[in-house]
């Protein structure tokens, strides 16, 4: 392991550099992921009878370039013999004496990721494929690797967005409603520049591990969709998806990296999970794109709010931003006075959003709240309109002509005075 995550319900391990999670004290199944075993398994199966000799098994394996033989009698599967089972055995010995009866088998409709997980847990290099009690194929590590590598992020081990889209399409086609939870690691670009990409990758692995700890495989799928972006697609309703997002955010906030002083946090956005009836004539790809875009925009809006809160030194919830009452001040600004953005707070749903802007200028504090339709463009516009509304107030302190820059007196505001 390259890292360890310690805490309630988590696995633990040791490494040169460790991640530590600081501890505090009848549903629908997930749709099938990626390809199935049926699509990658070998159908040309060479078998052997239990009465055959070890020498015969060796000849078959060498002649066909294979490492195992299913043992069958009258079309019934009774065991498996592998190269390792034949080492040091008497060539005349019967296969029935050396074969394994505790072999692992799997259904052809099992996903290749589930097959890979079973191999990892049991240490098997190949799995017998059975359907309705009959031998139909055999699947090896080599059969799975090409497709697993294509769909899996090598850093975190999570599937990429292609798997996410397939999952969502299957869910929507089956009549299920989908929620999308979009996570973005805060200030990750600056973090990478400060600590380097090796430590950055370690942090991504730690976040992926923590997110895996909150998802339910029966309801959710976790993917990495970008450099520092993760998405959980879920069969949960929106309220439950929001609870999941908050729990995930709290877990990540408790993540610590050895020798790294900066806190690690994520922003999130949630979309979907509202419909109570099946979609009609749905264009699945367009619906998935729309859900991803909405969740991404909401995540960006939360990130903007958190940056504003950090700049002001306050942690203010989107719907709990306090109002600032104006305080007495001179009617003319002192030379060199600047407008300062103290905080931009927001709250948003799928349809509506609200933005509050807090400014200070020449010793006075001002605030303005505006509402509009949801969307990143709407948030930016509402913030700009709120600033303009504040600056247009009669009580807004004006610079005297003697101290205002010439460009401002000509109707062109200097960038430093905006």
Secondary structure as UniProt FT lines:
FT   TURN            8..9
FT   STRAND          19..21
FT   HELIX           37..39
FT   STRAND          47..48
FT   TURN            50..51
FT   HELIX           54..64
FT   STRAND          68..73
FT   TURN            74..75
FT   STRAND          76..82
FT   HELIX           83..86
FT   TURN            87..88
FT   TURN            91..92
FT   HELIX           95..98
FT   STRAND          105..106
FT   TURN            108..109
FT   HELIX           112..122
FT   STRAND          126..131
FT   TURN            132..133
FT   STRAND          134..140
FT   HELIX           141..151
FT   TURN            154..156
FT   HELIX           161..173
FT   TURN            174..175
FT   STRAND          179..185
FT   TURN            186..187
FT   HELIX           188..195
FT   HELIX           197..214
FT   TURN            217..219
FT   STRAND          220..224
FT   STRAND          229..234
FT   HELIX           238..253
FT   STRAND          255..257
FT   TURN            258..259
FT   STRAND          266..272
FT   HELIX           284..312
FT   TURN            318..319
FT   TURN            335..336
FT   STRAND          340..348
FT   STRAND          352..361
FT   TURN            362..363
FT   STRAND          364..373
FT   HELIX           376..391
FT   TURN            394..395
FT   TURN            401..403
FT   HELIX           406..409
FT   TURN            410..411
FT   HELIX           415..417
//
